[in-house]
Amino acid sequence: MNQELWNQIHCKDLLKKVSDGKEVVWVNENLETAQSALCKIDISLKDIDDAEARLARFAPFILKAFPETERETGLIESPLTEIEKMKAQLEMEYGTTIPGRLFLKQDSHLAISGSVKARGGIYEVLKHAEDLALEHGLLKEEDDYSVFASDEFKKFFSQFKIQVGSTGNLGMSIGIMSAVLGFHVIVHMSADAKQWKKDLLRKRGAEVIEYNDDYSKAVEVGRKNSDADPTSYFVDDENSVTLFLGYAVAAKRIKAQFDAQGIIIDEEHPLFVYIPCGVGGAPGGVTFGLKQIFGDNVHVFFEEPTQAPCMLVGMASGLQNKVSVQDFGLSGQTHADGLAVGRASGFVGGVMTHLLSGIFTLEDYHIYDLMRDIVNTEDIFLEPSACASFWGPIQLMKEPATKEYVEKMGLLPKMANAVHVPWATGGSLVPQEIRDEYMHTHLNK
C-alpha cells in the first residue's frame, strides 16, 4: 500500500494484525442510535414494504414454477430453529459462554437456490421481469402473476439477457430464476466458485463463463459485456439497491417468526445477529432491515476470513472500497468461497457506517470444525462458509473488545434474556459427495 493511503487509515494497530493474517475483532467506533443512523440513509422501511408486496404478488408464479414452495404458498422463506445442543457444544469446545438462547436462521435451506442469495438475487430478477412486462403492456399490477409461468411470457423474456458476476451463490439464484422465466442468463464465475455450482447452473439452463481470476474481475467483465448490449441487464452485487431491498425483507419475516414462537425482542431482551460477509450485499441488506424493525435492540456483527476481510479493512480504515485486502498483503483466497472477495461494496460500507456493531475474522480451519459440530449436534448441514456465523457467538463474551461493547451498551444485566442468531447463508443444494468431502476436510491451524 502506498504511503498516502496508509496515512489516511484509522485503526493502524488493528490493521497491522489484519495484514499479518491474525484473527481480530473490530468494534465500530462510529455506531450511532438506529434513529440517528437511519435518518442519514436514502432508503426507508417504505421501500422494504414495497419489496415485500412485490414478492407477495409473485407468489402465485413461484408456487407454480417451484412446487417446493407449497408449504409457504409461494413465498421463499427459511426456518428459524433453536439449537440448544449446538450451544452446549460450542460452550464446551471453545471454553466460552453464550448467555441466553441460540437460534439458527436457516437461509441455507431457502427454496430454489439454497442460500441467502435466494432473497436479493431472486427478488431483483423478479422486479426486472415485472418492469419489462409492465413496460411492454403484457401486465397490470392487479393481474394474477402466475402468467409469468406461461409460454407467452417465456417467449417474450427470451429476447432479453441477464448477466451477473459471482463467487457462486448469487450466480445460482440469478441463474436458476432467470432461466425459468425464459431469459438468456450469463453467469460470470470467479476462480473461487465451486465446480458443482457451475455444473448445476448449466444443467438449469444458464450460460456460465469461468475466470482464472477473482470476484472483482468476473464482475468487471460481466458489467462491461452487459453495458455493451442494449438487451442485457446486469445484476450489480456491489451497488444494487434492488438487491439490497430483497435481502432486507428478511427482517420482517424473522420478526413474524419471533412472534409466532413467543420470542420477545425489546430493551430487556436484546438480539445479536451474526452474518458471514463477502462483498457485503446480503449481510448489509439484512442488517439494514433488522435495524429498521428492531432499532437499538439488535446488534449485528459480520464474520470474515482472515485472508479476505474486505468489509473490515474498508470500514476500519475509513476508506471503504478505495482499499482491497491485497493492499494489506493478504491473498483474498479462502475455503469460504462465498466470502472470497478482495474489495467490499462501497455502497454497503457507507450504509453500514453507523449501523454495524462490529466484525470478527477467523481462520479457515474453524469453518470445517464448526460445520462438523452443527451436523453432529443438530443434524443440519451447512456449507463451510455459512459456518463462519458461529464465530460471533463464540467470541462475543470471550473477546475483551466485544465484552467491553456489551458492558458499555448497558447490556450485561440483560444477557440472560439475549437471543443470538447465527445467519446460515447456504448449504442445502450441496451434493452428497461434496458434503462427504467437506466432512473429511481437516485444515492445519
Summary of the structure (lengths in Angstrom):
residues: 445
radius of gyration: 20.8
end to end distance: 27.8
largest distance: 61.9
contacts: 1641
relative contact order: 0.16
helix: 53%
strand: 14%
